[in-house]
Amino acid sequence: MFLGLDSSTQSLTAIVLDPATAGVVAECRIGFGQDLPQFGSPSGFLPDGEEGEVHANPLMWLAALDLLMDRLRQVCDVSKIKAVAGSGQQHGSVYLNQSFETVIGALDASRDLENQLVGCFSRATSPIWMDTSTGQECKEIAAAAGGDAMVCQISGSVAVERFTGPQIRKFFKRENQAYEGTSSIHLVGSFMASVLVGKSANIDFGDGAGMNLMDLASGDWSDVLLDATAPELRGKLPALASATTVLGVISPYFVKRYGFDPDCKCALFTGDNPASLVGMGATEPGNIVISLGTSDTFFAAMESAKTDLNGYGHVFGNPAGGFMSLICFRNGSLAREALRDELGLDWSAFEASALAVTRDSAGENLMLPFYGPEITPRFDFKRPVVRTVHGADGGLPASLQVRALLEGQFLNMRLHSKWMDVPVRKIRLTGGASQNDGIAGLVADVFQAPVERLVTGNSAALGAAMIAAASQGLEFSTLERDFSISSGPVIHPDRSLASTYERAQNRFAELLRDVMDAGTA
Ligand code: XUL
């Protein structure tokens, strides 16, 4: 059996799979808000950060790991697990002092992780991907490295607020002594992997590419970017390696405390999006994944590393080899929930309106679907901008507002994914809102491509379990055939709407340009 862990924004999830029966044996989830209320993070992060800061308490992730393992051993025989791998919310960073390696190398199985590691942090909290506080540092890094295009060419992304390099630079500038007292900087995923294996883990190419520090071409840290970010940085970063690298066997802590086999192997943790690419069966170019989550993401395997000169898209390592692209939209569920609340609907009524809309209103009413700052496109939106068929703002019945919002989200995705230049042969849709047939149908129509949904609810944890299996010699193609299974019939696009959505996309692009040029929303 193989275990995949997904340490995401709001929860820690485990999936155990058995390739012999092509089945998922167990699934467990710890919700940070619900199961660990003592950390004061109802949505997985510390509320009320100033100036766009969004941090989380890394001790919460450790408490979740203990709790999860305890639940897991009650629902499955963990001694049969041959290998573990994982995924973590991308970009988030954990700052550790020199005691970290000693402590994780000698954990006492009678005491919990939180209490043993509490003294290992040189920074008490971890900035996560939702943090937008490093605009100034992004500018400084770009200037020092020779401009945005250079940063993008080396690392696959322009300097981005939530990426780890700009976050590290801010820490270096604002808390210089604490930076100097930092022996190692891990990503959320490589931090969890380190604890599991009892020594400092490598960062994989998938997650490493989300830092603005990795040279995509060489697969090593880039000296230009390291120098542009903070002094002495190379010495604080773990080495890079591919996701299927075996780090060693699981730490005796997990053997003694939870009953793991002492020979259970640990592979690396990758980012949640690269892991999801695997779980969604999309490691080969042609299958596009759209994930409708807290943030919406659009990602796909790529033939070669192509970069987005507009600076919105990113290139990461594909855990199965080669590259993947990713575009992240901040106003995902955030916006769907905001409109739902504004209209006073519950989810089922919201989804029913998405389902109920008639096709003759397709693409008619435009909405820039942003309730707050967006990263794709990067703009400080305050509220959605609506243009009805009559040109005026608002006044639309609820169902048409829901349709305009969803169409707006998918038109925005279509517009900002053009640079990838990958054929959209099939879309695999995942995440909370994907189960709704109306929403899935809209995706098919807007992109004019067939849409499939998979049986799994957590593609990142599933992908991580598949990476664990691949680290032991199983083929990704076999794993994808057996585990990335479609949950129902393919939803085909209405081909008669092709030109409607072509036009809608152009009008959407124009409206976006007008609003952004005017500088207010
Ligand atoms: C990707 C991104 C998010 C996080 C959290 O760039 O910021 O998708 O990985 O899921």
Residues whose N, C-alpha, C, O or C-beta is under 5 A from the ligand:
A	BS01	XUL	Q89 Q90 W129 D272 T297 C328
